[in-house]
């Protein structure tokens, strides 16, 4: 399947400053792709390039296989910037109708699009409210509806959860899932990494204009960790469980995974934290089978993964 978004050696320079350095990005159709990076990493520059608002210094952009011509209108995407302007003296429906007119939608289609989008973003009850009287969360939803007014297959959202309260963030996550079910591809940047893990199917980490890692969330997590971490809880006999695992920290044993470390869980007296060299599931299965053969009564055996914030901070920390 043709990628929804593809960039090839994409660069953007401002004089001597390189904002984006030969970025190769691929976003599959129907995915929610989280774009992570510290301030100044190149996230907003990338989104503006994809939206056709900036011209690349070099490289190529393809949206659904179509090459974006520098200076050309980008009608395949809907773009929601991090700081957006609204027309305070317009009512909600008038705001959307204005942009529908800008895209050349004829009258009947405009009315239908406005009504459908207000229902989608749950603002039907606010259609006659002035934009300036909406809450921050409602304004975010209205601007998302604005990005959807011409029914683009690809959405670019720059920090869409910025400034939202917890309830509004939950509503935004549900809305993003709905958009994916509608067949939309969503590329969003955010610093709220825990929320990206909950909603995104793929993530990419960018720093100093370069892509560091990109792929499905769990694959990226495993790649950055470099090892598997397990939480093993027993019904009884924590000492016996520890004794069964300790020999595996030494020289590799045939048929059994090699362990980097075995430690007691400081938060649970009946649990161990185990780190394996091998991240695949077969190694974990072999370890579980070994404990069962040793007669250890196990009540919990699960991955103990670092969260995205910990991985991001470790990856982007300058020594």
Secondary structure as GFF3:
##gff-version 3
##sequence-region A 1 319
A	DSSP	beta_strand	5	14	.	.	.	ID=ss1
A	DSSP	beta_strand	17	27	.	.	.	ID=ss2
A	DSSP	beta_strand	32	36	.	.	.	ID=ss3
A	DSSP	alpha_helix	43	50	.	.	.	ID=ss4
A	DSSP	beta_strand	58	63	.	.	.	ID=ss5
A	DSSP	beta_strand	66	67	.	.	.	ID=ss6
A	DSSP	beta_strand	77	80	.	.	.	ID=ss7
A	DSSP	alpha_helix	92	102	.	.	.	ID=ss8
A	DSSP	alpha_helix	107	120	.	.	.	ID=ss9
A	DSSP	three_ten_helix	124	126	.	.	.	ID=ss10
A	DSSP	three_ten_helix	131	133	.	.	.	ID=ss11
A	DSSP	alpha_helix	136	148	.	.	.	ID=ss12
A	DSSP	beta_strand	154	158	.	.	.	ID=ss13
A	DSSP	alpha_helix	166	181	.	.	.	ID=ss14
A	DSSP	beta_strand	185	189	.	.	.	ID=ss15
A	DSSP	alpha_helix	193	199	.	.	.	ID=ss16
A	DSSP	beta_strand	202	207	.	.	.	ID=ss17
A	DSSP	beta_strand	210	216	.	.	.	ID=ss18
A	DSSP	alpha_helix	217	225	.	.	.	ID=ss19
A	DSSP	beta_strand	228	234	.	.	.	ID=ss20
A	DSSP	alpha_helix	238	246	.	.	.	ID=ss21
A	DSSP	three_ten_helix	247	249	.	.	.	ID=ss22
A	DSSP	beta_strand	259	264	.	.	.	ID=ss23
A	DSSP	beta_strand	271	276	.	.	.	ID=ss24
A	DSSP	alpha_helix	281	293	.	.	.	ID=ss25
A	DSSP	beta_strand	298	303	.	.	.	ID=ss26
A	DSSP	alpha_helix	308	316	.	.	.	ID=ss27
###
